[in-house]
């Protein structure tokens, strides 16, 4: 179990006594504004149908950060994390079709993972938990009570743990508390806070987002990750979680896209900084002057993307998400490839 029994009991009591005072004034039960697109939904439903008989494969620990394929538990972790994507597939398939089989499969997966998985609070290992958050938020009102309660406990433990990690970091913040690692923390905190409909946690997420923008994006829109890694790969990796956080914030009635941090930069400015590269008007040789040795290890191991020109297609999800905040990015979304169906169906 990810929390001792007594802690779980106390947390449930706290939830029951204070939920009303913490909940958002608005109702955010509709996590996705579902697009009635049979062509897009058809592939999702077919994929979900094929996965109905696939049992969940929960692990107590996931770890890929700082390792190469076939090292440690890298391969097992990659395989197990496919469950998180399946959860989102089941949630969307149920939401689209009202087929109870998908909701039952989702509940089975949520029960398995929230019972066994031990949060590590490594945001690189756990960033893909956004799919689990999506699946809970889409279906929460219809989940079995026990599944819903256990999922709430898991998400609250995740959000408060990541907040505590940032709060306890040495000041001034530096290293992995200003680079892409922290963007992934902000994403999980914000999505979790909105999914839980917790106004107190959301206010904290808002503060931490602005702090990250201030530390990470300069007055020209350039990210710290570009300075540190000399790679657009990491600009994209840094901005995508911040964009997901901004989409969740919009559901809570706030527009985070233009918010400026202490250096005068914003997420909107960072996207504009990347635009000429995404439009192929500029090119960039990746990782040539990276300050991180592991980038060289991955290049020498032949992993794709760690040498040569930046591949625009790797920004597909970023600009697909950004276009949900600002229509100006829709053309870049098209030019960099087709967006995945979970984006197309959730935020038309």
N, C-alpha and C positions, 0 to 999 in steps of 0.2 A: 504494500500500500504506500502511496506517496506521502500520506500524513498518518501519524499515529492516531489510534482510535479516539483518544481523549481530545486531541487537537481538532479532529474532524467534528466531534460532538459540539465542542465550544464554538467552532466556526458556524455550524448549522444554527445554533442558538442565536449567535450574533446576526446572522443573515435574517432570521425570522423576525427579530426585534427591530432591526434598523433598515430593512429593505425599502420601506415606503419613503423614508427621509433621504435615501441616497439615490432613488431611481430618477431617471430623466422625466421631465415634465411631458415630453412627447413619447409616443409609442414607436419603438424601433423594431417591432417584431418582424416587419418585412425587410429583412436584410438585403434582399435583391429586389429590384424593380424588374420583374421577370419579363423578358422580351418574347412575345409570341412568334417565334421563328422556327417553324417545323424543320427546315433544312439543317439548322444548327443543332436543334434538339435531337434530331434523328440519330446523329452520331453518338451523342451523349447517352441516349436511351439504349442503343445497341451495345455500347461499351459497358454500361451498367448491368444490362441483362447478362452479359458474358461473365461478369464478376460476382454474380449473386451466390454462386457455389464456391467462391474462393474464401477460405476461412481467414480470419485476422491472424496476423503474425506479430504480436506485440513483443517488444524487447524491453527489459528494464532500463537499458541504456542505449543511446544512439551516439555514435562518434565518427565523424568524417573530417572535421576541421584539422588542418595541419598534417594530414596523412594522404598517401597516394592509394589508388586502387590496389586491392589485394594486401594492403597492410592492415594489421590489427583487425578491427571489426568494421572496416570501411565497407566491404561488399555486403555484409549482413545488414548494415545500417541502411544502405541505399535501397536494398530490397524491402526492408521493413517499412521504410518511409513511404513506399508506394501505397501502403494502407491509408495514409492520411489523404492522398489524392482520391482513393476509392471512396472514402467517407464523403468528400465533397461531391463526387459523382452521384453517390446514392442520395444525398440530400437534394441536389438539383433535379435528379430524375424523379424523386418523389414529389417535389414541389411542382414540377412541370406536369406530371402524369396523374398524381394522386393515387398511384399504385402502392398499396400498403407494404408490399414486399420490400420495396426500397427503404422505407422507413424502418422496418424491422431489421434489415441488414445493417443500416446505419447504427441503430441502437446497440446491436450486437458488437459492432466495432468500437463504439464509444465505451461501452462497458469494459471491453477487453483492455483497451489502451489506458483508460483513466484508472483502472485497477492496478496495472502492472508497471507502467512507465514511471521512472524516477526522474523528475526534472533536474537537469544538470546546470541550467542557467548559462549555458554556452550558446549565445545567440546565432552562431553560424551553424552549429549542429541542429538547432531547434527552430530556425526561421521558417521552415516548411510547416510548422504547426499552425500557420495561418489557415491552411486547408481544414484542419480540425476545428478551428474557431469558426470558419465559414459554415461548416456542416452543422455545428451546434446552433449557431445564430439563425440559420435558415429554418431549422426544424424544432427549435426549443419548445414552442407551445404545444407540439404534438408528441413529443417524446414521452416514454413511460416516466412516471414520477421519480423512480429510483435512478434511472439513467440521467435525468435532468439534474437531480440534486448532486450526484457524483460528478457530473460534468462541471457544474457551477463551482464545486470545491476545487476541482483541478484547475480551472481557469483563474479563479481568484488566487490560488497559490502561485500560479505562474506570473500573474500581473504584479502582485505585491512583492514577489521574490525579485523580479527584474527591477522594479522601482527601488527596492532596498539596495540592490547591487550598485545602481547609479548613485544613490544618496550616500553610500558608504565609501565611494571611490575617492582617492586622494585628490585634493583640490590644489591648483586648478586642474580641471579634467584634461587628460592627454591620452595619447596612444589609442587603445581600443575603446576609450570612452569619448573619442571625438571622431573616429573613422567609421567605416561601414558597419563595424560590429555594433556601434551604438544606434545606427539607423535601424538595424534589425531588432534591437531591444525596443526602440520607440514603436516600431510596427506592432510587435506582439503586445505591448502595453496598451496601445490605443485600440487595436482591434478587440482585445480582451475586455477593456473597459466599456466599449460601446456594446459589445455582445452581452455583457452582464447588465447593461443599462444602469451603470453605477456613475452618478454625477461626480462624486468625490474623486474616484479614480480617473475619470475623464479630465477633470481640472488638472490633476497632476500630469497626465499624459500631455495636455496642452502646454504646460510649463516646460516639460522635458523636451518636447518637439522644438519649441522656440530656442531653447538652450542649444540643442543639437544643430539647428540651422545656423545659429550664431557662431558656433565653434567650427563648423564644417564647410560653410559656403561663404566665399569672400564677396566683395562688392562688385566683382565682375561675373559672378556666377560660377567661379571655378571651385571645385571641391578639394578638401584636404586629401582625399584619396588619390586624386590625380597628381598632386604634388608628391605624395609618398610613393605611389606605385608607377607613375608615368604610364598609365594605362586607362583607356576609355572603358575597358572591361570593368574596372572597379568604380568608375563614375556611374555606370549603369547599375552596378551591384549596390551602390550607395543610395542612389535616387529612387530605385524601385520600391524599397520598403517605406521610404518617406512618402511616396505617392500613394501607396496602399493606406498608410496612416491618414493621409489627407482625405481619401475617399470615405473612410470611416468617420472622420471628423465632420464631413459634410452631412452625413446622416444625423449627426448630433447638432446640426444647425450652424456650424462654423466653417469658414473658408480659410483653409491654411495655405493655399497655393501662393498667395502674394505676401504672406507674413515675412517680415524682414528681421533677421537677427542682428546681433551687435556689430557685425562687420558690414552690414548693409545689403547682404545677400538674401535670396529667397529661393524656394523650390522652383518657382516660375523662372527665375533668372538662371538657375542651374540647367533647367531643361533647354532654355534658349541658348546657353553656352554650348550645349552638346549638339544643337540643331544642325550647324553646318557640317558636322561629321556624319550625322545621321542622313543628311541629304547628299552625302558624298561630294560636297564641294571642297572639303578638306579631308586629308587622310592622316593617319597616325600609326607609327610603328610602335607596337606594344611592348611595355616592360623594359625598354632599352636602359633606362636609368632608374629602375626600381630600387628602393632602399630596403626591400624585404627579400632575404635570401631564399625563402621558400618559393618565391616566384621563379628563381633560377633553377631550383630543384625540379619544379614542374615542367619548365621549358626543356630541361635536359632529359626528362623522362618522356618527352614527346606528347604531353597533353595538349590538345588543341586549344588555340587562343592565346598561348603564352609566348608567341613570337609572330613576327610578320604584321601585316596591316590589321587594324581592328575590323572585325566583321560586323557590319551594320545589323544583320539579322539578330544579333544578341540583344539589341535594344527593342525587339518586338513587343515584349510584354510591358516594358516601361512606357512606351508611347501609346500602347493600347490602353493602359490604365490612365495615363495623363490625359488622353482624349476624353475620358469620362469626366474630367474636371474642367477641361477647356477644349472646345471643338476644334481649335486651331491645329491640334496635334493629330487629327484624324487622317490627314494626308500622309503624315509620317508613319502612322500605324499601317496604312496600306502598303507604303513603299518598303517597309521592313518585314513584310510577311503577314500571314493571317494570324489574327489573335486567337488564343485558345478559347474553346467554347464556354468555359466558366466565366470568362470576362464578358464575352458577347451576350451571354444569357442574363447575367446579373445586372449589368449597367448599360442598357442600350443607349 
